[in-house]
């Protein structure tokens, strides 16, 4: 589960960097990367939820 949390943190950092570039510098490619990272975060969060529920049993 620790590895999963690390992956989530990496994706969040990527999202923050690229979203900031899109907002501040109007970088369209960074917006695409931010959306991709957001989608990956969503998938990883679902995995985390499953692992967390399983661990609490």
C-alpha distance matrix in Angstrom:
0.0 3.8 5.4 5.1 6.4 8.8 10.0 10.7 12.6 14.4 15.6 16.7 18.6 20.2 21.2 22.7 24.7 26.1 26.8 28.7 30.7 31.6 32.8 34.5 36.0 36.1 34.3 33.9 31.7 29.2 29.2 28.3 25.4 24.3 24.5 22.5 19.7 19.9 19.7 16.6 15.0 16.1 14.5 11.1 11.6 12.6 9.6 7.5 10.4 10.4 7.0 8.1 11.5 10.8 9.2 12.3 14.7
3.8 0.0 3.8 5.4 5.1 6.3 8.8 9.9 10.7 12.5 14.5 15.4 16.7 18.6 20.0 21.2 22.8 24.6 25.6 27.1 29.0 30.4 31.5 32.9 34.4 34.9 33.0 33.0 30.8 28.1 28.5 27.9 24.7 23.6 24.4 22.5 19.3 20.0 20.3 17.1 15.3 17.2 16.1 12.4 13.1 15.0 12.3 9.9 13.1 13.8 10.6 11.1 14.8 14.4 12.4 15.1 17.8
5.4 3.8 0.0 3.8 5.4 5.0 6.3 8.7 9.9 10.6 12.5 14.3 15.4 16.7 18.4 20.0 21.3 22.8 24.2 25.9 27.4 28.7 30.2 31.7 32.7 33.1 30.9 30.8 28.3 25.9 26.5 25.5 22.2 21.6 22.4 20.1 17.2 18.4 18.4 14.9 13.9 16.1 14.5 11.0 12.7 14.5 11.6 10.3 14.0 14.4 11.6 13.0 16.5 16.0 14.7 17.7 20.1
5.1 5.4 3.8 0.0 3.8 5.4 5.1 6.3 8.7 9.9 10.7 12.4 14.4 15.5 16.5 18.4 20.2 21.3 22.2 24.3 26.0 26.9 28.3 30.1 31.3 31.4 29.4 29.0 26.7 24.3 24.4 23.4 20.4 19.4 19.8 17.7 14.8 15.5 15.3 11.9 10.7 12.5 11.0 7.3 9.0 10.8 8.1 6.9 10.6 11.4 9.2 10.7 14.1 14.1 13.4 16.2 18.7
6.4 5.1 5.4 3.8 0.0 3.8 5.4 5.0 6.2 8.7 10.0 10.5 12.4 14.3 15.2 16.4 18.5 20.1 20.7 22.4 24.5 25.6 26.6 28.3 29.8 30.1 28.5 28.4 26.5 23.6 23.8 23.4 20.3 18.8 19.6 18.1 14.7 15.1 15.8 12.8 10.5 12.7 12.4 8.6 9.0 11.8 10.1 7.7 11.0 12.8 10.8 11.0 14.6 15.4 14.1 16.3 19.3
8.8 6.3 5.0 5.4 3.8 0.0 3.8 5.4 5.1 6.2 8.7 9.8 10.6 12.4 14.2 15.4 16.7 18.5 19.8 21.2 22.9 24.4 25.7 27.0 28.2 28.8 26.9 27.1 24.9 22.1 22.8 22.4 19.0 17.9 19.3 17.5 14.1 15.3 16.4 13.1 11.4 14.4 14.0 10.4 11.7 14.6 12.8 11.1 14.6 16.2 14.1 14.6 18.3 18.7 17.4 19.8 22.8
10.0 8.8 6.3 5.1 5.4 3.8 0.0 3.8 5.4 5.1 6.3 8.6 9.9 10.7 12.3 14.3 15.6 16.7 18.1 20.0 21.4 22.5 24.2 25.8 26.7 26.9 24.8 24.6 22.2 19.7 20.2 19.4 16.1 15.3 16.4 14.2 11.0 12.6 13.1 9.6 8.7 11.8 11.0 7.8 10.1 12.8 11.1 10.4 14.0 15.4 13.9 15.2 18.5 18.9 18.4 20.9 23.6
10.7 9.9 8.7 6.3 5.0 5.4 3.8 0.0 3.8 5.5 5.2 6.2 8.7 9.9 10.5 12.3 14.3 15.4 16.1 18.1 20.0 20.9 22.1 24.0 25.3 25.4 23.7 23.4 21.5 18.8 18.8 18.3 15.4 13.8 14.6 13.2 9.7 10.2 11.3 8.4 6.1 9.2 9.5 6.3 7.5 10.8 10.1 9.0 12.1 14.2 13.4 13.9 17.1 18.3 17.9 19.9 22.8
12.6 10.7 9.9 8.7 6.2 5.1 5.4 3.8 0.0 3.8 5.5 5.1 6.2 8.7 9.8 10.5 12.4 14.3 15.1 16.4 18.5 19.9 20.9 22.3 23.8 24.4 22.8 23.2 21.4 18.3 18.7 18.9 15.7 14.0 15.7 14.7 10.9 11.7 13.7 11.2 8.8 12.2 13.1 10.1 10.8 14.3 13.8 12.1 15.0 17.5 16.3 16.3 19.7 21.0 20.1 21.9 25.0
14.4 12.5 10.6 9.9 8.7 6.2 5.1 5.5 3.8 0.0 3.8 5.5 5.2 6.3 8.6 10.0 10.8 12.4 14.1 15.5 16.9 18.5 20.1 21.2 22.2 22.8 20.8 21.2 18.9 16.0 17.0 16.9 13.3 12.4 14.5 12.9 9.4 11.4 13.2 10.5 9.3 13.0 13.5 11.0 12.7 16.0 15.2 14.3 17.5 19.5 18.4 19.1 22.4 23.4 22.7 24.8 27.7
15.6 14.5 12.5 10.7 10.0 8.7 6.3 5.2 5.5 3.8 0.0 3.8 5.4 5.0 6.1 8.6 9.9 10.6 11.8 14.0 15.4 16.3 18.0 19.7 20.7 20.7 18.7 18.6 16.5 13.7 14.1 13.8 10.5 9.2 10.8 9.4 5.7 7.7 9.5 7.1 6.2 9.9 10.8 9.1 10.8 14.0 13.9 13.6 16.5 18.5 18.2 19.0 22.0 23.2 23.0 25.0 27.8
16.7 15.4 14.3 12.4 10.5 9.8 8.6 6.2 5.1 5.5 3.8 0.0 3.8 5.4 5.0 6.1 8.6 10.0 10.3 12.0 14.2 15.2 16.2 17.9 19.4 19.7 18.3 18.6 17.2 13.9 14.0 14.5 11.7 9.3 11.2 11.1 7.3 7.8 10.7 9.3 7.0 10.4 12.3 10.7 11.1 14.7 15.2 14.2 16.6 19.3 19.0 19.1 22.1 23.8 23.4 24.9 28.0
18.6 16.7 15.4 14.4 12.4 10.6 9.9 8.7 6.2 5.2 5.4 3.8 0.0 3.8 5.4 5.2 6.2 8.7 9.9 10.7 12.5 14.3 15.5 16.4 17.8 18.7 17.1 18.1 16.5 13.0 14.0 15.0 11.8 9.9 12.8 12.6 9.1 10.6 13.6 12.1 10.5 14.0 15.7 13.9 14.7 18.3 18.5 17.4 20.0 22.6 22.0 22.0 25.2 26.8 26.1 27.7 30.9
20.2 18.6 16.7 15.5 14.3 12.4 10.7 9.9 8.7 6.3 5.0 5.4 3.8 0.0 3.8 5.5 5.3 6.2 8.4 9.9 10.8 12.3 14.3 15.4 16.1 16.6 14.5 15.1 13.1 9.8 11.1 11.6 8.2 7.1 10.2 9.6 6.6 9.1 11.8 10.6 10.1 13.6 15.0 13.9 15.4 18.6 18.8 18.5 21.2 23.4 23.1 23.7 26.7 28.1 27.8 29.7 32.6
21.2 20.0 18.4 16.5 15.2 14.2 12.3 10.5 9.8 8.6 6.1 5.0 5.4 3.8 0.0 3.8 5.5 5.3 5.8 8.3 9.8 10.4 12.0 13.9 15.0 14.9 13.4 13.6 12.4 9.1 9.1 10.0 7.4 4.7 7.6 8.3 5.4 6.4 9.8 9.7 8.8 11.7 13.9 13.5 14.3 17.4 18.4 18.1 20.2 22.8 23.0 23.3 26.0 27.8 27.9 29.3 32.3
22.7 21.2 20.0 18.4 16.4 15.4 14.3 12.3 10.5 10.0 8.6 6.1 5.2 5.5 3.8 0.0 3.8 5.6 5.2 6.0 8.6 9.9 10.5 11.8 13.6 14.3 13.5 14.6 14.0 10.2 10.5 12.6 10.3 7.5 10.6 11.9 9.2 9.6 13.3 13.3 11.7 14.5 17.1 16.2 16.5 19.8 20.9 20.1 22.1 25.0 25.0 24.8 27.7 29.7 29.3 30.5 33.7
24.7 22.8 21.3 20.2 18.5 16.7 15.6 14.3 12.4 10.8 9.9 8.6 6.2 5.3 5.5 3.8 0.0 3.8 5.6 5.3 6.4 8.8 10.2 10.6 11.6 12.8 11.4 13.1 12.1 8.4 10.0 12.0 9.5 8.0 11.7 12.6 10.3 11.9 15.2 14.9 14.1 17.2 19.3 18.5 19.3 22.6 23.4 22.7 25.0 27.7 27.5 27.7 30.6 32.4 32.0 33.5 36.6
26.1 24.6 22.8 21.3 20.1 18.5 16.7 15.4 14.3 12.4 10.6 10.0 8.7 6.2 5.3 5.6 3.8 0.0 3.8 5.3 5.0 6.2 8.7 9.9 10.2 10.4 8.5 9.6 8.6 4.8 6.3 8.4 6.3 5.1 8.9 10.1 8.8 10.5 13.5 13.8 13.8 16.4 18.5 18.4 19.5 22.4 23.4 23.3 25.5 28.0 28.2 28.6 31.3 33.1 33.1 34.6 37.6
26.8 25.6 24.2 22.2 20.7 19.8 18.1 16.1 15.1 14.1 11.8 10.3 9.9 8.4 5.8 5.2 5.6 3.8 0.0 3.8 5.4 5.1 6.2 8.5 9.9 9.6 9.0 9.8 10.1 6.6 6.0 9.0 8.2 5.4 8.3 10.8 9.7 9.8 13.2 14.3 13.7 15.8 18.5 18.7 19.0 21.9 23.5 23.2 24.9 27.7 28.3 28.3 30.8 32.9 33.0 34.2 37.2
28.7 27.1 25.9 24.3 22.4 21.2 20.0 18.1 16.4 15.5 14.0 12.0 10.7 9.9 8.3 6.0 5.3 5.3 3.8 0.0 3.8 5.4 5.2 5.9 7.9 9.0 9.2 11.3 11.9 8.4 8.8 12.1 11.2 9.0 12.1 14.4 13.0 13.3 16.8 17.7 16.7 19.0 21.8 21.6 21.8 24.9 26.3 25.7 27.5 30.4 30.7 30.5 33.2 35.3 35.2 36.2 39.4
30.7 29.0 27.4 26.0 24.5 22.9 21.4 20.0 18.5 16.9 15.4 14.2 12.5 10.8 9.8 8.6 6.4 5.0 5.4 3.8 0.0 3.8 5.5 5.3 5.4 6.7 5.9 8.7 9.2 6.1 7.7 10.9 10.2 9.2 12.5 14.4 13.7 14.8 17.8 18.7 18.5 20.8 23.2 23.2 24.0 26.9 28.2 27.9 29.9 32.6 32.9 33.0 35.7 37.6 37.6 38.9 41.9
31.6 30.4 28.7 26.9 25.6 24.4 22.5 20.9 19.9 18.5 16.3 15.2 14.3 12.3 10.4 9.9 8.8 6.2 5.1 5.4 3.8 0.0 3.8 5.8 5.7 4.5 4.5 6.1 7.8 5.5 5.2 8.9 9.5 8.3 10.7 13.2 13.3 13.8 16.6 18.2 18.2 20.0 22.5 23.1 23.7 26.3 27.9 28.0 29.6 32.3 33.0 33.2 35.6 37.7 38.0 39.2 42.0
32.8 31.5 30.2 28.3 26.6 25.7 24.2 22.1 20.9 20.1 18.0 16.2 15.5 14.3 12.0 10.5 10.2 8.7 6.2 5.2 5.5 3.8 0.0 3.8 5.9 5.5 7.5 9.3 11.5 9.2 8.3 12.1 12.8 10.8 12.9 15.9 15.6 15.3 18.4 20.2 19.6 21.1 24.1 24.6 24.6 27.4 29.3 29.0 30.3 33.2 34.0 33.9 36.1 38.5 38.7 39.5 42.6
34.5 32.9 31.7 30.1 28.3 27.0 25.8 24.0 22.3 21.2 19.7 17.9 16.4 15.4 13.9 11.8 10.6 9.9 8.5 5.9 5.3 5.8 3.8 0.0 3.8 5.8 8.0 11.0 12.9 10.6 11.0 14.7 14.9 13.3 16.0 18.6 18.0 18.2 21.5 22.8 22.2 24.1 27.0 27.1 27.3 30.2 31.9 31.4 33.0 35.9 36.4 36.2 38.7 41.0 40.9 41.8 45.0
36.0 34.4 32.7 31.3 29.8 28.2 26.7 25.3 23.8 22.2 20.7 19.4 17.8 16.1 15.0 13.6 11.6 10.2 9.9 7.9 5.4 5.7 5.9 3.8 0.0 3.8 5.4 8.9 10.8 9.4 10.4 13.7 14.2 13.7 16.2 18.5 18.5 19.3 22.1 23.4 23.4 25.4 27.9 28.3 28.9 31.7 33.2 33.0 34.8 37.5 38.0 38.1 40.6 42.7 42.7 43.9 47.0
36.1 34.9 33.1 31.4 30.1 28.8 26.9 25.4 24.4 22.8 20.7 19.7 18.7 16.6 14.9 14.3 12.8 10.4 9.6 9.0 6.7 4.5 5.5 5.8 3.8 0.0 3.8 6.1 9.1 8.4 8.3 11.6 13.0 12.5 14.3 16.9 17.5 18.0 20.5 22.3 22.5 24.1 26.7 27.5 28.1 30.6 32.3 32.5 34.0 36.6 37.5 37.7 40.0 42.1 42.5 43.6 46.5
34.3 33.0 30.9 29.4 28.5 26.9 24.8 23.7 22.8 20.8 18.7 18.3 17.1 14.5 13.4 13.5 11.4 8.5 9.0 9.2 5.9 4.5 7.5 8.0 5.4 3.8 0.0 3.8 5.6 5.4 6.6 9.1 10.2 10.7 12.7 14.6 15.5 16.6 18.8 20.3 21.0 22.9 24.9 25.7 26.8 29.2 30.6 31.0 32.9 35.2 35.9 36.5 38.9 40.7 41.1 42.6 45.3
33.9 33.0 30.8 29.0 28.4 27.1 24.6 23.4 23.2 21.2 18.6 18.6 18.1 15.1 13.6 14.6 13.1 9.6 9.8 11.3 8.7 6.1 9.3 11.0 8.9 6.1 3.8 0.0 3.8 5.4 5.0 6.5 8.9 9.8 10.8 12.7 14.4 15.3 16.9 18.8 20.0 21.4 23.3 24.6 25.8 27.8 29.3 30.1 31.8 33.9 34.9 35.7 37.9 39.6 40.4 41.9 44.4
31.7 30.8 28.3 26.7 26.5 24.9 22.2 21.5 21.4 18.9 16.5 17.2 16.5 13.1 12.4 14.0 12.1 8.6 10.1 11.9 9.2 7.8 11.5 12.9 10.8 9.1 5.6 3.8 0.0 3.8 5.3 5.1 6.4 8.6 10.0 10.8 12.5 14.3 15.6 16.8 18.5 20.2 21.6 22.7 24.4 26.4 27.5 28.5 30.5 32.4 33.1 34.2 36.5 38.0 38.7 40.4 42.9
29.2 28.1 25.9 24.3 23.6 22.1 19.7 18.8 18.3 16.0 13.7 13.9 13.0 9.8 9.1 10.2 8.4 4.8 6.6 8.4 6.1 5.5 9.2 10.6 9.4 8.4 5.4 5.4 3.8 0.0 3.8 5.4 5.0 6.0 8.6 9.8 10.4 12.1 14.2 15.2 16.2 18.3 20.0 20.7 22.1 24.5 25.6 26.2 28.2 30.4 30.9 31.7 34.2 35.8 36.2 37.9 40.6
29.2 28.5 26.5 24.4 23.8 22.8 20.2 18.8 18.7 17.0 14.1 14.0 14.0 11.1 9.1 10.5 10.0 6.3 6.0 8.8 7.7 5.2 8.3 11.0 10.4 8.3 6.6 5.0 5.3 3.8 0.0 3.8 5.4 5.0 6.2 8.6 9.8 10.4 12.4 14.3 15.1 16.5 18.7 19.8 20.8 23.0 24.6 25.3 26.9 29.1 30.1 30.8 32.9 34.8 35.5 36.9 39.5
28.3 27.9 25.5 23.4 23.4 22.4 19.4 18.3 18.9 16.9 13.8 14.5 15.0 11.6 10.0 12.6 12.0 8.4 9.0 12.1 10.9 8.9 12.1 14.7 13.7 11.6 9.1 6.5 5.1 5.4 3.8 0.0 3.8 5.4 5.2 6.3 8.7 9.9 10.8 12.5 14.3 15.5 17.0 18.6 20.1 21.8 23.2 24.4 26.1 27.9 29.0 30.1 32.1 33.7 34.6 36.3 38.6
25.4 24.7 22.2 20.4 20.3 19.0 16.1 15.4 15.7 13.3 10.5 11.7 11.8 8.2 7.4 10.3 9.5 6.3 8.2 11.2 10.2 9.5 12.8 14.9 14.2 13.0 10.2 8.9 6.4 5.0 5.4 3.8 0.0 3.8 5.5 5.0 6.2 8.6 9.9 10.6 12.2 14.3 15.5 16.4 18.2 20.3 21.2 22.2 24.3 26.1 26.8 27.9 30.3 31.6 32.3 34.1 36.6
24.3 23.6 21.6 19.4 18.8 17.9 15.3 13.8 14.0 12.4 9.2 9.3 9.9 7.1 4.7 7.5 8.0 5.1 5.4 9.0 9.2 8.3 10.8 13.3 13.7 12.5 10.7 9.8 8.6 6.0 5.0 5.4 3.8 0.0 3.8 5.4 5.1 6.1 8.7 9.8 10.3 12.3 14.4 15.1 16.2 18.6 20.0 20.5 22.3 24.6 25.3 26.0 28.3 30.1 30.6 32.2 34.8
24.5 24.4 22.4 19.8 19.6 19.3 16.4 14.6 15.7 14.5 10.8 11.2 12.8 10.2 7.6 10.6 11.7 8.9 8.3 12.1 12.5 10.7 12.9 16.0 16.2 14.3 12.7 10.8 10.0 8.6 6.2 5.2 5.5 3.8 0.0 3.8 5.4 5.0 6.3 8.7 9.8 10.6 12.7 14.3 15.3 17.0 18.8 19.8 21.2 23.2 24.5 25.4 27.3 29.1 30.1 31.5 33.9
22.5 22.5 20.1 17.7 18.1 17.5 14.2 13.2 14.7 12.9 9.4 11.1 12.6 9.6 8.3 11.9 12.6 10.1 10.8 14.4 14.4 13.2 15.9 18.6 18.5 16.9 14.6 12.7 10.8 9.8 8.6 6.3 5.0 5.4 3.8 0.0 3.8 5.4 5.2 6.3 8.7 10.0 10.9 12.5 14.3 15.9 17.0 18.4 20.2 21.8 22.9 24.2 26.2 27.6 28.6 30.4 32.6
19.7 19.3 17.2 14.8 14.7 14.1 11.0 9.7 10.9 9.4 5.7 7.3 9.1 6.6 5.4 9.2 10.3 8.8 9.7 13.0 13.7 13.3 15.6 18.0 18.5 17.5 15.5 14.4 12.5 10.4 9.8 8.7 6.2 5.1 5.4 3.8 0.0 3.8 5.4 5.0 6.1 8.6 9.9 10.4 12.1 14.4 15.2 16.0 18.2 20.1 20.7 21.8 24.1 25.5 26.2 28.0 30.4
19.9 20.0 18.4 15.5 15.1 15.3 12.6 10.2 11.7 11.4 7.7 7.8 10.6 9.1 6.4 9.6 11.9 10.5 9.8 13.3 14.8 13.8 15.3 18.2 19.3 18.0 16.6 15.3 14.3 12.1 10.4 9.9 8.6 6.1 5.0 5.4 3.8 0.0 3.8 5.4 5.0 6.3 8.8 9.8 10.4 12.6 14.4 15.0 16.5 18.7 19.9 20.5 22.5 24.4 25.3 26.7 29.1
19.7 20.3 18.4 15.3 15.8 16.4 13.1 11.3 13.7 13.2 9.5 10.7 13.6 11.8 9.8 13.3 15.2 13.5 13.2 16.8 17.8 16.6 18.4 21.5 22.1 20.5 18.8 16.9 15.6 14.2 12.4 10.8 9.9 8.7 6.3 5.2 5.4 3.8 0.0 3.8 5.4 5.1 6.5 8.8 10.0 11.1 12.8 14.4 15.6 17.3 18.8 20.0 21.6 23.2 24.6 26.1 28.2
16.6 17.1 14.9 11.9 12.8 13.1 9.6 8.4 11.2 10.5 7.1 9.3 12.1 10.6 9.7 13.3 14.9 13.8 14.3 17.7 18.7 18.2 20.2 22.8 23.4 22.3 20.3 18.8 16.8 15.2 14.3 12.5 10.6 9.8 8.7 6.3 5.0 5.4 3.8 0.0 3.8 5.3 5.1 6.2 8.5 10.0 10.7 12.2 14.3 15.6 16.5 18.1 20.1 21.3 22.3 24.3 26.4
15.0 15.3 13.9 10.7 10.5 11.4 8.7 6.1 8.8 9.3 6.2 7.0 10.5 10.1 8.8 11.7 14.1 13.8 13.7 16.7 18.5 18.2 19.6 22.2 23.4 22.5 21.0 20.0 18.5 16.2 15.1 14.3 12.2 10.3 9.8 8.7 6.1 5.0 5.4 3.8 0.0 3.8 5.4 5.1 6.0 8.7 9.8 10.2 12.1 14.3 15.0 15.8 18.1 19.7 20.4 22.0 24.5
16.1 17.2 16.1 12.5 12.7 14.4 11.8 9.2 12.2 13.0 9.9 10.4 14.0 13.6 11.7 14.5 17.2 16.4 15.8 19.0 20.8 20.0 21.1 24.1 25.4 24.1 22.9 21.4 20.2 18.3 16.5 15.5 14.3 12.3 10.6 10.0 8.6 6.3 5.1 5.3 3.8 0.0 3.8 5.5 5.2 6.5 8.9 9.9 10.7 12.7 14.4 15.2 16.8 18.7 20.0 21.2 23.4
14.5 16.1 14.5 11.0 12.4 14.0 11.0 9.5 13.1 13.5 10.8 12.3 15.7 15.0 13.9 17.1 19.3 18.5 18.5 21.8 23.2 22.5 24.1 27.0 27.9 26.7 24.9 23.3 21.6 20.0 18.7 17.0 15.5 14.4 12.7 10.9 9.9 8.8 6.5 5.1 5.4 3.8 0.0 3.8 5.4 5.3 6.5 8.8 10.1 11.0 12.6 14.3 15.8 17.0 18.5 20.3 22.1
11.1 12.4 11.0 7.3 8.6 10.4 7.8 6.3 10.1 11.0 9.1 10.7 13.9 13.9 13.5 16.2 18.5 18.4 18.7 21.6 23.2 23.1 24.6 27.1 28.3 27.5 25.7 24.6 22.7 20.7 19.8 18.6 16.4 15.1 14.3 12.5 10.4 9.8 8.8 6.2 5.1 5.5 3.8 0.0 3.8 5.4 5.0 6.1 8.6 9.9 10.4 12.0 14.2 15.3 16.2 18.2 20.3
11.6 13.1 12.7 9.0 9.0 11.7 10.1 7.5 10.8 12.7 10.8 11.1 14.7 15.4 14.3 16.5 19.3 19.5 19.0 21.8 24.0 23.7 24.6 27.3 28.9 28.1 26.8 25.8 24.4 22.1 20.8 20.1 18.2 16.2 15.3 14.3 12.1 10.4 10.0 8.5 6.0 5.2 5.4 3.8 0.0 3.8 5.3 4.9 6.1 8.6 9.7 10.2 12.2 14.1 15.0 16.3 18.7
12.6 15.0 14.5 10.8 11.8 14.6 12.8 10.8 14.3 16.0 14.0 14.7 18.3 18.6 17.4 19.8 22.6 22.4 21.9 24.9 26.9 26.3 27.4 30.2 31.7 30.6 29.2 27.8 26.4 24.5 23.0 21.8 20.3 18.6 17.0 15.9 14.4 12.6 11.1 10.0 8.7 6.5 5.3 5.4 3.8 0.0 3.8 5.4 5.1 6.4 8.7 9.8 10.7 12.4 14.2 15.6 17.2
9.6 12.3 11.6 8.1 10.1 12.8 11.1 10.1 13.8 15.2 13.9 15.2 18.5 18.8 18.4 20.9 23.4 23.4 23.5 26.3 28.2 27.9 29.3 31.9 33.2 32.3 30.6 29.3 27.5 25.6 24.6 23.2 21.2 20.0 18.8 17.0 15.2 14.4 12.8 10.7 9.8 8.9 6.5 5.0 5.3 3.8 0.0 3.8 5.4 5.2 6.2 8.5 10.0 10.7 12.2 14.4 15.9
7.5 9.9 10.3 6.9 7.7 11.1 10.4 9.0 12.1 14.3 13.6 14.2 17.4 18.5 18.1 20.1 22.7 23.3 23.2 25.7 27.9 28.0 29.0 31.4 33.0 32.5 31.0 30.1 28.5 26.2 25.3 24.4 22.2 20.5 19.8 18.4 16.0 15.0 14.4 12.2 10.2 9.9 8.8 6.1 4.9 5.4 3.8 0.0 3.8 5.4 5.1 5.9 8.5 9.7 10.3 12.1 14.5
10.4 13.1 14.0 10.6 11.0 14.6 14.0 12.1 15.0 17.5 16.5 16.6 20.0 21.2 20.2 22.1 25.0 25.5 24.9 27.5 29.9 29.6 30.3 33.0 34.8 34.0 32.9 31.8 30.5 28.2 26.9 26.1 24.3 22.3 21.2 20.2 18.2 16.5 15.6 14.3 12.1 10.7 10.1 8.6 6.1 5.1 5.4 3.8 0.0 3.8 5.5 5.1 6.1 8.5 9.8 10.6 12.7
10.4 13.8 14.4 11.4 12.8 16.2 15.4 14.2 17.5 19.5 18.5 19.3 22.6 23.4 22.8 25.0 27.7 28.0 27.7 30.4 32.6 32.3 33.2 35.9 37.5 36.6 35.2 33.9 32.4 30.4 29.1 27.9 26.1 24.6 23.2 21.8 20.1 18.7 17.3 15.6 14.3 12.7 11.0 9.9 8.6 6.4 5.2 5.4 3.8 0.0 3.8 5.5 5.3 6.1 8.6 10.1 11.2
7.0 10.6 11.6 9.2 10.8 14.1 13.9 13.4 16.3 18.4 18.2 19.0 22.0 23.1 23.0 25.0 27.5 28.2 28.3 30.7 32.9 33.0 34.0 36.4 38.0 37.5 35.9 34.9 33.1 30.9 30.1 29.0 26.8 25.3 24.5 22.9 20.7 19.9 18.8 16.5 15.0 14.4 12.6 10.4 9.7 8.7 6.2 5.1 5.5 3.8 0.0 3.8 5.5 5.1 6.1 8.6 10.2
8.1 11.1 13.0 10.7 11.0 14.6 15.2 13.9 16.3 19.1 19.0 19.1 22.0 23.7 23.3 24.8 27.7 28.6 28.3 30.5 33.0 33.2 33.9 36.2 38.1 37.7 36.5 35.7 34.2 31.7 30.8 30.1 27.9 26.0 25.4 24.2 21.8 20.5 20.0 18.1 15.8 15.2 14.3 12.0 10.2 9.8 8.5 5.9 5.1 5.5 3.8 0.0 3.8 5.4 5.1 6.3 8.9
11.5 14.8 16.5 14.1 14.6 18.3 18.5 17.1 19.7 22.4 22.0 22.1 25.2 26.7 26.0 27.7 30.6 31.3 30.8 33.2 35.7 35.6 36.1 38.7 40.6 40.0 38.9 37.9 36.5 34.2 32.9 32.1 30.3 28.3 27.3 26.2 24.1 22.5 21.6 20.1 18.1 16.8 15.8 14.2 12.2 10.7 10.0 8.5 6.1 5.3 5.5 3.8 0.0 3.8 5.5 5.2 6.7
10.8 14.4 16.0 14.1 15.4 18.7 18.9 18.3 21.0 23.4 23.2 23.8 26.8 28.1 27.8 29.7 32.4 33.1 32.9 35.3 37.6 37.7 38.5 41.0 42.7 42.1 40.7 39.6 38.0 35.8 34.8 33.7 31.6 30.1 29.1 27.6 25.5 24.4 23.2 21.3 19.7 18.7 17.0 15.3 14.1 12.4 10.7 9.7 8.5 6.1 5.1 5.4 3.8 0.0 3.8 5.5 5.5
9.2 12.4 14.7 13.4 14.1 17.4 18.4 17.9 20.1 22.7 23.0 23.4 26.1 27.8 27.9 29.3 32.0 33.1 33.0 35.2 37.6 38.0 38.7 40.9 42.7 42.5 41.1 40.4 38.7 36.2 35.5 34.6 32.3 30.6 30.1 28.6 26.2 25.3 24.6 22.3 20.4 20.0 18.5 16.2 15.0 14.2 12.2 10.3 9.8 8.6 6.1 5.1 5.5 3.8 0.0 3.8 5.5
12.3 15.1 17.7 16.2 16.3 19.8 20.9 19.9 21.9 24.8 25.0 24.9 27.7 29.7 29.3 30.5 33.5 34.6 34.2 36.2 38.9 39.2 39.5 41.8 43.9 43.6 42.6 41.9 40.4 37.9 36.9 36.3 34.1 32.2 31.5 30.4 28.0 26.7 26.1 24.3 22.0 21.2 20.3 18.2 16.3 15.6 14.4 12.1 10.6 10.1 8.6 6.3 5.2 5.5 3.8 0.0 3.8
14.7 17.8 20.1 18.7 19.3 22.8 23.6 22.8 25.0 27.7 27.8 28.0 30.9 32.6 32.3 33.7 36.6 37.6 37.2 39.4 41.9 42.0 42.6 45.0 47.0 46.5 45.3 44.4 42.9 40.6 39.5 38.6 36.6 34.8 33.9 32.6 30.4 29.1 28.2 26.4 24.5 23.4 22.1 20.3 18.7 17.2 15.9 14.5 12.7 11.2 10.2 8.9 6.7 5.5 5.5 3.8 0.0
